[in-house]
Structure formats: C-alpha cells, structure tokens
Amino acid sequence: MGKRRKSRELALQMLFQADLGKQKPEEVRHTFWSERNSIAADERGFAEDLFRVACDRSADIDGLIERHAEHWRMERMAAVDRNLLRAAVAELLGYPTTPRAVVINEALEIARKFSSPESVQFINGVLDSVGKELEKRP
C-alpha cells in the first residue's frame, strides 16, 4: 500500500472517531496518535492535513456532500461512507493540484476495503458531482 493511501485511511479513521465519539479534533489527535507510534512522519503529516481541512471546513464540506447526494442527509449515511466522503472532499479542497480522478479512485479503493459494494457506486457518484462543481469555482 502506498504512503498516500495509508494516510487517507488514517484520516478516515480519525474522522470516524471524531464523528462517532463526538470528540473534538484535539482529543482525536491525542488518543489516535498515542496508539500509533510506528506511523512514518510523512504518512502522519498528510493524514493530519486531511483531517485538519475536513475539520476546519466541515460546514462547507458537509454542504457540498448533501447537495450532491440526492435525497440523502449526512446523518442517514453509513458512518464510514459519510467520513470517507468528508476526507475525499477535504482533499479536493485542500489539495487542488491533485487530479480529481486520483482523489476519487483512492476513495473508491478505500470504500472497497471498508464499506459495502453499493457504497462504492454512491461514493463515486457524489465525488464526481462534487468534483465537477469545484472545478467550476474560480
């Protein structure tokens, strides 16, 4: 597994912990990294960046997701799907030079690992739609 994929999975896990545990970002960082001493600094750094963008821009990110997930509210989505979407949209916003196709493909690979087959199609559709909107922004 590549370092970026590992970082994306770590960011997903951090977002999942914050979401389900109703924890603040500082609490998540403290407990999450205290149990993962063997993570390389560059993997940790990218995971931290994605988590930070997702937390700092959570209202914008959730709004984008809900607009493009027709007939789905955030709280009704599976927790893994919701947080995977948040991580991917955070990457689209925070790393605009990363090709949209790369961000989406990475999210789909992680969804195949952590979510259901139906979720892969859902995530693909939402991220593609969000990505198209973001490309139109100045």
Backbone as JSON, one array per atom type, in Angstrom:
{
  "sequence": "MGKRRKSRELALQMLFQADLGKQKPEEVRHTFWSERNSIAADERGFAEDLFRVACDRSADIDGLIERHAEHWRMERMAAVDRNLLRAAVAELLGYPTTPRAVVINEALEIARKFSSPESVQFINGVLDSVGKELEKRP",
  "N": [[0.85, -1.18, 0.0], [0.54, 2.21, -0.84], [2.06, 5.2, 0.51], [0.46, 7.51, 0.52], [-2.12, 6.4, 0.28], [-2.27, 5.01, 2.7], [-2.18, 7.2, 4.44], [-4.59, 8.43, 3.76], [-6.39, 6.52, 4.64], [-5.86, 6.62, 7.37], [-6.7, 9.24, 7.92], [-9.43, 8.93, 7.39], [-10.08, 7.17, 9.5], [-9.58, 8.81, 11.68], [-11.5, 10.83, 11.29], [-13.79, 9.26, 11.5], [-13.59, 8.45, 14.18], [-13.86, 10.95, 15.44], [-16.42, 11.64, 14.63], [-18.21, 9.5, 15.46], [-17.48, 9.27, 18.15], [-18.04, 11.74, 19.05], [-16.01, 13.61, 19.48], [-13.7, 16.29, 19.98], [-11.38, 17.76, 17.63], [-8.76, 18.0, 18.8], [-8.83, 16.14, 20.88], [-9.18, 13.78, 19.43], [-6.77, 13.71, 17.95], [-4.91, 13.4, 20.02], [-5.6, 10.89, 21.31], [-5.68, 9.17, 19.09], [-3.1, 9.2, 17.83], [-1.53, 8.41, 19.96], [-1.74, 5.73, 20.09], [-0.49, 4.82, 17.85], [2.41, 4.68, 17.23], [4.22, 3.84, 15.35], [3.85, 4.91, 12.86], [4.99, 6.43, 9.92], [6.5, 9.68, 9.59], [5.84, 11.23, 7.29], [3.53, 9.98, 6.38], [1.86, 10.37, 8.54], [1.79, 13.17, 8.54], [0.41, 13.89, 6.12], [-2.04, 12.67, 6.63], [-2.82, 14.11, 8.9], [-3.07, 16.64, 7.73], [-5.26, 16.27, 5.96], [-7.25, 15.61, 7.81], [-7.3, 18.0, 9.31], [-8.15, 19.9, 7.35], [-10.65, 18.8, 6.79], [-11.93, 19.12, 9.27], [-11.69, 21.91, 9.76], [-13.13, 22.97, 7.63], [-15.63, 21.88, 7.79], [-18.41, 22.56, 7.66], [-18.73, 23.61, 5.05], [-17.86, 21.39, 3.58], [-19.69, 19.35, 4.36], [-22.02, 20.56, 3.41], [-21.53, 20.59, 0.63], [-21.45, 17.83, 0.12], [-24.05, 17.0, 0.88], [-25.58, 18.45, -0.97], [-24.94, 17.15, -3.31], [-25.51, 14.53, -2.89], [-28.14, 13.25, -3.64], [-31.26, 13.26, -2.07], [-30.25, 12.32, 0.33], [-29.41, 12.77, 3.66], [-26.72, 13.82, 5.75], [-26.66, 12.55, 8.29], [-28.04, 10.24, 7.8], [-26.52, 8.66, 6.21], [-24.26, 5.87, 5.98], [-21.81, 5.6, 8.5], [-19.1, 5.15, 7.8], [-19.13, 5.72, 5.05], [-19.96, 8.42, 5.04], [-17.82, 9.67, 6.36], [-15.68, 8.96, 4.76], [-16.38, 10.29, 2.42], [-16.16, 12.9, 3.42], [-13.39, 13.04, 3.93], [-12.35, 12.73, 1.33], [-13.49, 14.94, -0.02], [-12.32, 16.93, 1.46], [-9.7, 16.59, 0.62], [-9.99, 17.26, -2.09], [-10.56, 19.97, -1.79], [-8.41, 20.95, -0.23], [-6.11, 20.17, -1.56], [-5.87, 21.11, -4.38], [-4.29, 20.64, -6.62], [-3.99, 17.94, -6.9], [-5.1, 15.52, -9.08], [-8.57, 15.24, -9.8], [-9.56, 12.72, -10.55], [-7.72, 11.0, -9.38], [-8.12, 11.43, -6.62], [-10.77, 10.55, -6.4], [-10.54, 7.86, -7.28], [-8.84, 6.82, -5.31], [-10.48, 7.11, -3.04], [-12.51, 5.33, -3.75], [-11.15, 2.9, -3.76], [-10.54, 2.69, -1.05], [-13.12, 2.61, -0.06], [-13.93, 0.14, -1.07], [-12.51, -1.48, 0.59], [-13.38, -0.84, 3.22], [-16.15, -0.49, 3.2], [-19.47, -1.18, 1.84], [-20.34, -2.93, -1.25], [-22.38, -1.51, -2.61], [-22.0, 1.01, -1.64], [-19.72, 1.91, -2.91], [-20.49, 2.7, -5.49], [-22.25, 4.78, -4.83], [-20.53, 6.6, -3.49], [-18.75, 7.16, -5.57], [-20.46, 8.5, -7.41], [-21.25, 10.76, -5.9], [-18.78, 12.03, -5.32], [-17.8, 12.52, -7.89], [-19.68, 14.37, -8.84], [-19.38, 16.45, -6.93], [-16.72, 17.09, -7.45], [-16.89, 18.09, -10.06], [-18.38, 20.42, -9.6], [-16.57, 21.85, -8.01], [-14.51, 22.28, -9.81], [-15.6, 24.22, -11.42], [-15.59, 26.44, -9.85], [-14.13, 29.66, -9.22]],
  "CA": [[0.0, 0.0, 0.0], [1.3, 3.45, -0.91], [2.02, 6.07, 1.69], [-0.72, 8.39, 0.45], [-3.31, 5.6, 0.59], [-2.23, 4.78, 4.14], [-2.56, 8.47, 5.07], [-6.02, 8.64, 3.53], [-7.09, 5.6, 5.55], [-5.71, 7.16, 8.72], [-7.59, 10.41, 8.02], [-10.79, 8.37, 7.51], [-10.24, 6.64, 10.85], [-9.66, 9.95, 12.61], [-12.82, 11.44, 11.12], [-14.75, 8.31, 12.04], [-13.5, 8.56, 15.64], [-14.42, 12.24, 15.85], [-17.85, 11.61, 14.33], [-18.94, 8.59, 16.33], [-17.16, 9.53, 19.55], [-18.39, 13.15, 19.34], [-14.81, 14.18, 20.07], [-13.08, 17.45, 19.34], [-10.17, 17.37, 16.89], [-7.6, 17.85, 19.68], [-8.98, 14.86, 21.58], [-8.92, 12.71, 18.46], [-5.33, 13.66, 17.66], [-4.2, 12.88, 21.2], [-5.81, 9.45, 21.5], [-5.41, 8.43, 17.86], [-1.67, 9.03, 17.6], [-0.88, 7.76, 21.11], [-1.79, 4.28, 19.85], [0.11, 4.54, 16.54], [3.76, 5.24, 17.28], [5.06, 3.35, 14.27], [3.47, 5.56, 11.6], [6.03, 7.31, 9.39], [6.18, 11.11, 9.72], [5.18, 11.76, 6.1], [2.17, 9.43, 6.37], [1.13, 11.09, 9.58], [1.62, 14.56, 8.13], [-0.66, 14.02, 5.14], [-3.28, 12.31, 7.33], [-3.15, 15.28, 9.73], [-3.53, 17.72, 6.85], [-6.61, 15.95, 5.5], [-8.13, 15.72, 8.98], [-7.41, 19.43, 9.63], [-9.01, 20.54, 6.35], [-12.02, 18.28, 6.99], [-12.49, 19.73, 10.48], [-11.77, 23.36, 9.6], [-14.11, 23.33, 6.6], [-16.68, 20.85, 7.9], [-19.72, 23.04, 7.21], [-18.65, 23.68, 3.6], [-17.74, 20.01, 3.08], [-20.98, 18.66, 4.54], [-22.97, 21.18, 2.49], [-21.24, 20.07, -0.72], [-21.85, 16.42, 0.06], [-25.52, 16.9, 0.91], [-26.11, 18.97, -2.24], [-24.68, 16.21, -4.41], [-26.04, 13.2, -2.51], [-29.58, 13.49, -3.75], [-32.18, 12.6, -1.14], [-29.52, 11.76, 1.47], [-28.87, 13.69, 4.66], [-25.47, 13.28, 6.31], [-26.88, 11.64, 9.42], [-28.65, 8.99, 7.32], [-25.49, 7.88, 5.51], [-23.42, 5.0, 6.8], [-20.73, 6.4, 9.1], [-17.88, 5.02, 7.0], [-19.35, 6.46, 3.79], [-20.02, 9.84, 5.36], [-16.49, 10.16, 6.69], [-14.85, 8.8, 3.56], [-16.72, 11.43, 1.57], [-15.57, 14.09, 4.03], [-11.94, 13.02, 3.7], [-12.09, 12.94, -0.09], [-13.82, 16.32, -0.36], [-11.26, 17.73, 2.08], [-8.54, 16.52, -0.27], [-10.3, 18.06, -3.28], [-10.48, 21.38, -1.41], [-7.11, 21.29, 0.33], [-5.04, 19.8, -2.49], [-6.48, 21.25, -5.7], [-3.42, 20.17, -7.7], [-4.16, 16.5, -7.06], [-6.18, 15.3, -10.05], [-9.84, 14.76, -9.25], [-9.67, 11.28, -10.8], [-6.89, 10.31, -8.39], [-8.82, 11.51, -5.33], [-11.95, 9.67, -6.46], [-10.1, 6.47, -7.34], [-8.35, 6.44, -3.98], [-11.66, 6.98, -2.17], [-13.22, 4.1, -4.13], [-10.36, 1.75, -3.28], [-10.73, 2.62, 0.4], [-14.51, 2.17, 0.14], [-13.96, -1.31, -1.32], [-11.91, -2.13, 1.75], [-14.06, -0.56, 4.48], [-17.59, -0.3, 3.09], [-20.21, -2.18, 1.07], [-20.27, -2.74, -2.71], [-23.31, -0.46, -3.02], [-21.43, 2.3, -1.24], [-18.71, 2.32, -3.89], [-21.19, 3.45, -6.55], [-22.76, 6.0, -4.22], [-19.38, 7.48, -3.25], [-18.27, 7.57, -6.88], [-21.37, 9.49, -7.95], [-21.2, 12.01, -5.11], [-17.48, 12.69, -5.5], [-17.71, 13.02, -9.27], [-20.51, 15.56, -8.9], [-18.72, 17.49, -6.14], [-15.52, 17.48, -8.18], [-17.29, 18.94, -11.19], [-18.75, 21.74, -9.06], [-15.36, 22.54, -7.55], [-13.74, 22.71, -10.98], [-16.24, 25.42, -11.96], [-15.35, 27.57, -8.96], [-12.96, 30.46, -9.62]],
  "C": [[0.89, 1.24, 0.0], [1.12, 4.3, 0.32], [0.81, 6.98, 1.69], [-1.99, 7.63, 0.78], [-3.39, 5.35, 2.09], [-2.66, 6.05, 4.88], [-4.05, 8.74, 4.93], [-6.84, 7.74, 4.45], [-7.0, 6.1, 6.98], [-6.63, 8.37, 8.92], [-9.04, 9.95, 8.16], [-11.03, 7.89, 8.93], [-10.35, 7.76, 11.88], [-11.02, 10.63, 12.52], [-13.92, 10.56, 11.69], [-14.78, 8.4, 13.57], [-14.13, 9.86, 16.13], [-15.94, 12.23, 15.71], [-18.6, 10.75, 15.34], [-18.69, 8.84, 17.81], [-17.53, 10.92, 19.99], [-17.22, 13.84, 20.04], [-14.33, 15.39, 19.28], [-11.8, 17.01, 18.64], [-8.94, 17.15, 17.78], [-7.64, 16.52, 20.42], [-8.66, 13.7, 20.66], [-7.43, 12.58, 18.21], [-4.57, 13.01, 18.81], [-4.37, 11.36, 21.32], [-5.42, 8.64, 20.27], [-3.92, 8.16, 17.7], [-0.95, 8.36, 18.77], [-0.84, 6.24, 20.93], [-1.09, 3.87, 18.56], [1.5, 5.17, 16.45], [4.61, 4.87, 16.07], [4.74, 3.97, 12.91], [4.58, 6.53, 11.18], [5.56, 8.77, 9.43], [5.45, 11.65, 8.5], [3.75, 11.23, 5.97], [1.31, 10.16, 7.39], [0.84, 12.52, 9.16], [0.48, 14.75, 7.14], [-2.01, 13.68, 5.77], [-3.75, 13.48, 8.19], [-3.69, 16.42, 8.89], [-4.96, 17.48, 6.39], [-7.61, 16.1, 6.65], [-8.36, 17.18, 9.34], [-8.34, 20.14, 8.65], [-10.46, 20.1, 6.56], [-12.68, 18.91, 8.21], [-12.7, 21.23, 10.31], [-12.87, 23.78, 8.63], [-15.31, 22.4, 6.62], [-18.04, 21.32, 7.39], [-19.78, 23.09, 5.68], [-18.65, 22.27, 2.99], [-19.07, 19.28, 3.2], [-22.05, 19.24, 3.61], [-22.78, 20.69, 1.06], [-21.75, 18.64, -0.86], [-23.36, 16.3, 0.01], [-26.15, 17.41, -0.38], [-26.0, 17.94, -3.36], [-25.11, 14.78, -4.1], [-27.55, 13.33, -2.47], [-30.38, 12.61, -2.8], [-31.48, 11.91, 0.03], [-29.07, 12.89, 2.38], [-27.64, 13.02, 5.28], [-25.72, 12.24, 7.4], [-27.5, 10.31, 9.01], [-27.65, 8.1, 6.58], [-24.77, 6.97, 6.49], [-22.22, 5.81, 7.28], [-19.44, 6.32, 8.29], [-18.0, 5.84, 5.72], [-19.29, 7.96, 4.02], [-18.61, 10.4, 5.6], [-15.48, 9.96, 5.57], [-15.11, 9.93, 2.58], [-16.1, 12.72, 2.12], [-14.06, 14.16, 3.77], [-11.61, 13.32, 2.25], [-12.38, 14.38, -0.51], [-12.78, 17.26, 0.27], [-10.01, 17.72, 1.21], [-8.79, 17.33, -1.54], [-10.15, 19.55, -2.99], [-9.06, 21.79, -1.01], [-5.93, 21.03, -0.59], [-5.56, 19.9, -3.93], [-5.59, 20.81, -6.86], [-3.46, 18.66, -7.88], [-5.32, 16.28, -8.02], [-7.42, 14.71, -9.39], [-9.97, 13.25, -9.4], [-8.86, 10.47, -9.78], [-7.59, 10.28, -7.04], [-10.01, 10.55, -5.32], [-11.54, 8.21, -6.48], [-9.6, 5.98, -5.98], [-9.51, 6.23, -3.01], [-12.41, 5.69, -2.48], [-12.47, 2.87, -3.66], [-10.52, 1.58, -1.76], [-12.15, 2.16, 0.72], [-14.63, 0.66, -0.09], [-13.43, -2.09, -0.12], [-12.77, -2.01, 3.01], [-15.58, -0.51, 4.41], [-18.23, -1.4, 2.24], [-20.07, -1.93, -0.43], [-21.2, -1.64, -3.21], [-22.76, 0.92, -2.72], [-20.42, 2.81, -2.25], [-19.36, 3.15, -4.99], [-21.7, 4.79, -6.03], [-21.63, 7.03, -4.06], [-18.84, 8.01, -4.57], [-19.15, 8.69, -7.45], [-21.29, 10.82, -7.22], [-19.89, 12.75, -5.37], [-17.31, 13.24, -6.91], [-18.48, 14.33, -9.4], [-19.89, 16.72, -8.13], [-17.5, 18.01, -6.89], [-15.82, 18.4, -9.35], [-17.67, 20.33, -10.72], [-17.5, 22.52, -8.67], [-14.51, 23.03, -8.72], [-14.32, 23.99, -11.6], [-16.02, 26.65, -11.1], [-14.12, 28.34, -9.41], [-11.77, 30.21, -8.71]]
}
